[in-house]
Amino acid sequence: MHATAVLHMARGKGKTVPIKLLSSAGTGFFYTTRRNVAKTPEKFKFVKFDPVVRRHVLFTEHKIK
């Protein structure tokens, strides 16, 4: 092995998981994002824009299936 070769060492699993933010307006519109499970144990809730109803509504976290 040459001195310039890069050693590939084992890496731990990432602490972020992909989540879906589903609109509470019932339109089925959603955003996707990532959440660090270790730092934020509670579920995400955001007020974001829903283009189907053209209003800012509450988006709540759901699992990506």
ZIMO-V501963 format. One record per run of one state. SS is the DSSP state (alpha for helix, beta for strand, coil for the rest). FROM is the first residue (numbers start at 0). LEN is the number of residues. If there is no record, write none. Layout:
ss: <SS & SS>
from: <FROM & FROM>
len: <LEN & LEN>
//
This chain:
ss: <coil & beta & coil & beta & coil & beta & coil & beta & coil>
from: <0 & 15 & 23 & 29 & 36 & 44 & 50 & 54 & 62>
len: <15 & 8 & 6 & 7 & 8 & 6 & 4 & 8 & 3>
//
